[in-house]
Amino acid sequence: MKKKKHEGVYFFWSTSIIICMLVCVFVLGFTSCKKGTQTPDVSETPTETAEVSQSAEPSETDTPQSSETPGVIPSPTQGAEALLNETEDMGQAYVDKFVFLGDSTTYGLGYYDIVPDSQVWTPASGTLTLSLWSTATIVYPEDGSEIPIKDAALKKQPEYMLITLGVNGVSFMDEEYFITEYTNLVLAIKEASPNTKIILNSIYPVSASYPVSNGITNEKIDAANVWIERIANSTGIKYLDSESVLKGSDGYLPESYNNGDGLHLNADSFALVMKYLRTHGY
């Protein structure tokens, strides 16, 4: 009897212990699963995470100090500071201080003896195309050698320079192309001869007889002259609006002002330009 009672007590405690173990295993497993799926509170986000988010925002040292893009000039300043206004007549002594750089419309200055050949810088061909300025050479009057424009400016260090350029370029160059090339030319001359007072001259108008099929029109010239004045403003130099004394009431170069081809000036027209230069001094 005592043996059966003892075996019953043993069975009871053994069963209880097993049940308790199973309950513990179940509770531990459930708690582990619940912890693994818990979403952290935003307010408990680690400080390191917050610092990473802040570092993603640009600081003052990361922000570029200038918005200017190399090769592209900034917008023109207000007030047309570059435009040369009317002054007293500066006289021939003023003109004698100039070097005249440009295309075939500049070549005529020497051809008609408006100024000495020693003051005229053009290629041997007599014309300079804006898009080719960086590879072109000019006849350096001092020794007759053909050298790059920048080298000539470096050697001569002229007091004044009048650049008349772009009439050929308007036939195929868009605004960005035109402005970029012209700006780079100005900057190259300024680097080579920083004390030279540079004036950008307007492109001269063409006559009504000039063939439109050549791609050079007064509409394109007028647009390019606006670009040239912008370049002068942005590079800190001057702009000469000499076309204003060459346009007739119809907006064209009068037939009596050209040399017969509708594009190039004759001696009398160059004389008007030189008078305008003298009475709109730097």
Contacts in CASP RR format, 6 or more apart in sequence:
PFRMAT RR
TARGET T0000
AUTHOR 0000-0000-0000
METHOD contacts of the structure
MODEL  1
MKKKKHEGVYFFWSTSIIICMLVCVFVLGFTSCKKGTQTPDVSETPTETA
EVSQSAEPSETDTPQSSETPGVIPSPTQGAEALLNETEDMGQAYVDKFVF
LGDSTTYGLGYYDIVPDSQVWTPASGTLTLSLWSTATIVYPEDGSEIPIK
DAALKKQPEYMLITLGVNGVSFMDEEYFITEYTNLVLAIKEASPNTKIIL
NSIYPVSASYPVSNGITNEKIDAANVWIERIANSTGIKYLDSESVLKGSD
GYLPESYNNGDGLHLNADSFALVMKYLRTHGY
68 74 0 8 1.000
71 180 0 8 1.000
71 183 0 8 1.000
71 184 0 8 1.000
72 180 0 8 1.000
73 179 0 8 1.000
73 183 0 8 1.000
73 230 0 8 1.000
73 231 0 8 1.000
73 234 0 8 1.000
73 235 0 8 1.000
74 234 0 8 1.000
75 230 0 8 1.000
75 234 0 8 1.000
76 229 0 8 1.000
76 230 0 8 1.000
76 233 0 8 1.000
76 234 0 8 1.000
77 233 0 8 1.000
77 234 0 8 1.000
80 229 0 8 1.000
80 233 0 8 1.000
80 239 0 8 1.000
81 233 0 8 1.000
81 236 0 8 1.000
82 200 0 8 1.000
82 229 0 8 1.000
82 232 0 8 1.000
82 233 0 8 1.000
82 236 0 8 1.000
82 237 0 8 1.000
82 238 0 8 1.000
82 239 0 8 1.000
83 229 0 8 1.000
83 238 0 8 1.000
83 239 0 8 1.000
83 241 0 8 1.000
84 199 0 8 1.000
84 238 0 8 1.000
84 239 0 8 1.000
84 240 0 8 1.000
84 241 0 8 1.000
84 280 0 8 1.000
84 281 0 8 1.000
84 282 0 8 1.000
85 280 0 8 1.000
86 279 0 8 1.000
86 280 0 8 1.000
87 279 0 8 1.000
87 280 0 8 1.000
87 281 0 8 1.000
88 279 0 8 1.000
89 278 0 8 1.000
89 279 0 8 1.000
90 278 0 8 1.000
90 279 0 8 1.000
90 281 0 8 1.000
91 278 0 8 1.000
92 278 0 8 1.000
94 160 0 8 1.000
94 277 0 8 1.000
94 278 0 8 1.000
94 281 0 8 1.000
95 115 0 8 1.000
95 274 0 8 1.000
95 277 0 8 1.000
95 278 0 8 1.000
96 119 0 8 1.000
97 158 0 8 1.000
97 159 0 8 1.000
97 160 0 8 1.000
98 115 0 8 1.000
98 119 0 8 1.000
98 158 0 8 1.000
98 159 0 8 1.000
98 160 0 8 1.000
98 161 0 8 1.000
98 162 0 8 1.000
98 277 0 8 1.000
99 119 0 8 1.000
99 120 0 8 1.000
99 121 0 8 1.000
99 156 0 8 1.000
99 158 0 8 1.000
99 160 0 8 1.000
99 161 0 8 1.000
99 162 0 8 1.000
100 106 0 8 1.000
100 109 0 8 1.000
100 115 0 8 1.000
100 119 0 8 1.000
100 120 0 8 1.000
100 121 0 8 1.000
100 161 0 8 1.000
100 162 0 8 1.000
100 164 0 8 1.000
101 121 0 8 1.000
101 122 0 8 1.000
101 128 0 8 1.000
101 138 0 8 1.000
101 149 0 8 1.000
101 161 0 8 1.000
101 162 0 8 1.000
101 163 0 8 1.000
101 164 0 8 1.000
101 165 0 8 1.000
102 121 0 8 1.000
102 122 0 8 1.000
102 127 0 8 1.000
102 128 0 8 1.000
102 163 0 8 1.000
102 164 0 8 1.000
102 165 0 8 1.000
103 122 0 8 1.000
103 126 0 8 1.000
103 127 0 8 1.000
103 128 0 8 1.000
103 129 0 8 1.000
103 130 0 8 1.000
103 164 0 8 1.000
103 165 0 8 1.000
103 166 0 8 1.000
103 167 0 8 1.000
103 168 0 8 1.000
104 122 0 8 1.000
104 126 0 8 1.000
104 127 0 8 1.000
104 264 0 8 1.000
105 164 0 8 1.000
105 167 0 8 1.000
105 203 0 8 1.000
105 204 0 8 1.000
105 263 0 8 1.000
105 264 0 8 1.000
105 265 0 8 1.000
106 120 0 8 1.000
106 121 0 8 1.000
106 122 0 8 1.000
106 128 0 8 1.000
106 164 0 8 1.000
106 165 0 8 1.000
107 120 0 8 1.000
107 122 0 8 1.000
107 126 0 8 1.000
107 127 0 8 1.000
108 114 0 8 1.000
108 120 0 8 1.000
108 264 0 8 1.000
108 265 0 8 1.000
108 270 0 8 1.000
109 115 0 8 1.000
109 119 0 8 1.000
109 120 0 8 1.000
109 270 0 8 1.000
110 116 0 8 1.000
110 117 0 8 1.000
110 119 0 8 1.000
110 120 0 8 1.000
112 266 0 8 1.000
112 267 0 8 1.000
112 270 0 8 1.000
114 267 0 8 1.000
114 270 0 8 1.000
114 271 0 8 1.000
114 274 0 8 1.000
115 274 0 8 1.000
117 141 0 8 1.000
118 141 0 8 1.000
118 142 0 8 1.000
119 141 0 8 1.000
120 141 0 8 1.000
121 138 0 8 1.000
121 139 0 8 1.000
121 140 0 8 1.000
121 141 0 8 1.000
121 149 0 8 1.000
121 152 0 8 1.000
122 128 0 8 1.000
122 138 0 8 1.000
122 139 0 8 1.000
123 136 0 8 1.000
123 137 0 8 1.000
123 138 0 8 1.000
123 139 0 8 1.000
123 146 0 8 1.000
124 137 0 8 1.000
124 139 0 8 1.000
124 146 0 8 1.000
127 168 0 8 1.000
128 136 0 8 1.000
128 138 0 8 1.000
128 165 0 8 1.000
129 136 0 8 1.000
129 166 0 8 1.000
129 168 0 8 1.000
129 169 0 8 1.000
130 165 0 8 1.000
130 166 0 8 1.000
130 168 0 8 1.000
130 169 0 8 1.000
130 173 0 8 1.000
130 178 0 8 1.000
130 181 0 8 1.000
130 182 0 8 1.000
130 185 0 8 1.000
131 169 0 8 1.000
131 172 0 8 1.000
131 173 0 8 1.000
131 177 0 8 1.000
131 181 0 8 1.000
133 149 0 8 1.000
133 165 0 8 1.000
133 181 0 8 1.000
133 184 0 8 1.000
133 185 0 8 1.000
134 148 0 8 1.000
134 181 0 8 1.000
134 184 0 8 1.000
134 185 0 8 1.000
134 188 0 8 1.000
136 148 0 8 1.000
136 149 0 8 1.000
137 146 0 8 1.000
137 147 0 8 1.000
137 148 0 8 1.000
137 149 0 8 1.000
138 146 0 8 1.000
138 147 0 8 1.000
138 148 0 8 1.000
138 149 0 8 1.000
138 152 0 8 1.000
139 145 0 8 1.000
139 146 0 8 1.000
140 146 0 8 1.000
140 147 0 8 1.000
140 152 0 8 1.000
140 155 0 8 1.000
140 156 0 8 1.000
142 155 0 8 1.000
142 156 0 8 1.000
147 155 0 8 1.000
149 185 0 8 1.000
149 188 0 8 1.000
149 189 0 8 1.000
150 188 0 8 1.000
150 189 0 8 1.000
150 191 0 8 1.000
150 192 0 8 1.000
151 192 0 8 1.000
153 161 0 8 1.000
153 188 0 8 1.000
153 189 0 8 1.000
153 192 0 8 1.000
153 193 0 8 1.000
153 196 0 8 1.000
154 192 0 8 1.000
154 193 0 8 1.000
156 193 0 8 1.000
157 193 0 8 1.000
157 195 0 8 1.000
157 196 0 8 1.000
158 193 0 8 1.000
158 196 0 8 1.000
159 195 0 8 1.000
159 196 0 8 1.000
159 197 0 8 1.000
160 196 0 8 1.000
160 197 0 8 1.000
160 198 0 8 1.000
160 199 0 8 1.000
160 282 0 8 1.000
161 189 0 8 1.000
161 196 0 8 1.000
161 197 0 8 1.000
161 198 0 8 1.000
161 199 0 8 1.000
162 199 0 8 1.000
162 201 0 8 1.000
162 240 0 8 1.000
162 277 0 8 1.000
163 185 0 8 1.000
163 186 0 8 1.000
163 198 0 8 1.000
163 199 0 8 1.000
163 200 0 8 1.000
163 201 0 8 1.000
164 201 0 8 1.000
164 202 0 8 1.000
164 203 0 8 1.000
164 204 0 8 1.000
165 182 0 8 1.000
165 185 0 8 1.000
165 203 0 8 1.000
166 173 0 8 1.000
166 178 0 8 1.000
166 182 0 8 1.000
166 203 0 8 1.000
166 224 0 8 1.000
167 203 0 8 1.000
167 204 0 8 1.000
167 216 0 8 1.000
167 221 0 8 1.000
167 263 0 8 1.000
168 216 0 8 1.000
169 178 0 8 1.000
169 224 0 8 1.000
170 178 0 8 1.000
170 203 0 8 1.000
170 215 0 8 1.000
170 216 0 8 1.000
170 217 0 8 1.000
170 220 0 8 1.000
170 221 0 8 1.000
170 223 0 8 1.000
170 224 0 8 1.000
171 214 0 8 1.000
171 215 0 8 1.000
171 216 0 8 1.000
171 220 0 8 1.000
173 181 0 8 1.000
175 223 0 8 1.000
175 227 0 8 1.000
178 224 0 8 1.000
178 227 0 8 1.000
179 227 0 8 1.000
179 230 0 8 1.000
179 231 0 8 1.000
182 200 0 8 1.000
182 227 0 8 1.000
182 228 0 8 1.000
182 231 0 8 1.000
183 231 0 8 1.000
183 234 0 8 1.000
183 235 0 8 1.000
186 198 0 8 1.000
186 200 0 8 1.000
186 231 0 8 1.000
186 235 0 8 1.000
186 237 0 8 1.000
187 235 0 8 1.000
189 196 0 8 1.000
189 198 0 8 1.000
190 196 0 8 1.000
190 198 0 8 1.000
190 235 0 8 1.000
190 237 0 8 1.000
197 237 0 8 1.000
197 238 0 8 1.000
197 282 0 8 1.000
198 237 0 8 1.000
198 238 0 8 1.000
199 232 0 8 1.000
199 237 0 8 1.000
199 238 0 8 1.000
199 239 0 8 1.000
199 240 0 8 1.000
199 282 0 8 1.000
200 228 0 8 1.000
200 229 0 8 1.000
200 231 0 8 1.000
200 232 0 8 1.000
200 237 0 8 1.000
200 238 0 8 1.000
200 239 0 8 1.000
200 240 0 8 1.000
201 239 0 8 1.000
201 240 0 8 1.000
201 242 0 8 1.000
202 225 0 8 1.000
202 228 0 8 1.000
202 239 0 8 1.000
202 240 0 8 1.000
202 241 0 8 1.000
202 242 0 8 1.000
202 243 0 8 1.000
202 244 0 8 1.000
203 221 0 8 1.000
203 224 0 8 1.000
203 225 0 8 1.000
203 228 0 8 1.000
203 243 0 8 1.000
204 221 0 8 1.000
204 242 0 8 1.000
204 243 0 8 1.000
204 246 0 8 1.000
204 253 0 8 1.000
204 265 0 8 1.000
204 269 0 8 1.000
204 273 0 8 1.000
205 218 0 8 1.000
205 221 0 8 1.000
205 243 0 8 1.000
205 246 0 8 1.000
205 247 0 8 1.000
205 251 0 8 1.000
205 252 0 8 1.000
205 253 0 8 1.000
206 216 0 8 1.000
206 217 0 8 1.000
206 218 0 8 1.000
206 221 0 8 1.000
206 252 0 8 1.000
206 253 0 8 1.000
206 258 0 8 1.000
206 262 0 8 1.000
206 263 0 8 1.000
207 252 0 8 1.000
207 253 0 8 1.000
207 254 0 8 1.000
207 255 0 8 1.000
207 257 0 8 1.000
207 258 0 8 1.000
207 262 0 8 1.000
207 263 0 8 1.000
208 250 0 8 1.000
208 252 0 8 1.000
208 255 0 8 1.000
209 255 0 8 1.000
209 258 0 8 1.000
209 262 0 8 1.000
210 216 0 8 1.000
210 261 0 8 1.000
210 262 0 8 1.000
210 263 0 8 1.000
216 263 0 8 1.000
218 251 0 8 1.000
218 252 0 8 1.000
221 243 0 8 1.000
225 241 0 8 1.000
225 243 0 8 1.000
228 239 0 8 1.000
229 239 0 8 1.000
229 241 0 8 1.000
232 238 0 8 1.000
232 239 0 8 1.000
233 239 0 8 1.000
238 282 0 8 1.000
240 276 0 8 1.000
240 277 0 8 1.000
240 280 0 8 1.000
241 280 0 8 1.000
242 273 0 8 1.000
242 276 0 8 1.000
242 277 0 8 1.000
244 276 0 8 1.000
245 272 0 8 1.000
245 273 0 8 1.000
245 275 0 8 1.000
245 276 0 8 1.000
246 253 0 8 1.000
246 257 0 8 1.000
246 265 0 8 1.000
246 269 0 8 1.000
246 272 0 8 1.000
246 273 0 8 1.000
247 253 0 8 1.000
248 254 0 8 1.000
253 262 0 8 1.000
253 265 0 8 1.000
253 269 0 8 1.000
255 262 0 8 1.000
256 268 0 8 1.000
257 265 0 8 1.000
257 266 0 8 1.000
257 268 0 8 1.000
257 269 0 8 1.000
258 264 0 8 1.000
258 265 0 8 1.000
258 266 0 8 1.000
258 269 0 8 1.000
259 265 0 8 1.000
259 266 0 8 1.000
260 266 0 8 1.000
265 273 0 8 1.000
END
